[in-house]
Amino acid sequence: MTKHAPHLRIEMDNINDVPHVWIDGEQVDDFPKHGLTDMEVHWCTTTVSVPYNHISVTWYDGATQKVKHIGESNLGGADA
């Protein structure tokens, strides 16, 4: 059974602002309902010898009062 990969959308107007992030259509940076706490994105073209792509998003979910995380890497697999 294949695990569902979440649909991720990121918008940034300024490098110093909090990014606007949606995961499966739900905005996870929408304070105070949610709070984005950490995000990493590394993408590399496939023309390099060993392309390494990685994404990690961590946020606080106010509805469940828990920290949630999604992440995936083409070298280490999904860690969502």
C-alpha angles and dihedrals in degrees: 000000000000116000115236112254108216119239107244127198123182127185125183128176096178132017090232095052127087107265118242106238131186123187114192089343096308117116107229098184094060102122129232093019090050136000127211107222105172140002132178126182125179119170127170131184118255091238092081118089096252112015112204119196122181136167130180129174125181125183142162114247108211093194094059096023089228136120111245131196140190126185143158138182130185090222101042103029128231121329098180 
